[in-house]
Amino acid sequence: MEMREFRKEIEQRIKREGWKLLYDHKEASLRIEDEEIKKGVTLSLKPLLAKWERNEFDSIDEVVRYVEVGLESMRKSRC
């Protein structure tokens, strides 16, 4: 899978209302930010793609779960 396809797949699965997705082509990173709390998680896509190609993690769903847990934790710690 190419980087572009990998990024699009993650973006499709992670898109939520209230979350902003920012892609940095130079760094090959994807930032997912909660618009309300102005905090987020940055994913480095090159290492994730390499691990995915070597089957070192089960699926893109793991990445999505990581982001969801991280942003939820940030939201809770804000209160």
Secondary structure by P-SEA (a helix, b strand, c coil): ccaaaaaaaaaaacccccbbbbbbccccbbbbbccccccccccccaaaaaaaaacccccaaaaaaaaaaaaaaaaaaac
